[in-house]
Amino acid sequence: MYCLCSDASHDDIMSKQQLDPLPFHLMIDAYTKCAEGCGSCIEALRERFEMEYSDAHGATSVEAA
Ligand code: FES
């Protein structure tokens, strides 16, 4: 998937997140322009974030840190 508002692929956005992990809302602010843009990527990125960072209890390791 590609975010036109951020001019970046979701892979690129998640690569930045992997290099410097942030809580979800800070990831959106720091690594995307979704909040100022159309916002249509936010739910897809949230699903990917939750898949990559959720532990067995549903909490994210990034938020727990
Ligand atoms: S295309 Fe990704 S937020 Fe607009």
Residues whose N, C-alpha, C, O or C-beta is under 5 A from the ligand:
A	BS01	FES	Y2 C3 L4 C5 C34 G37 C38 G39 S40 C41
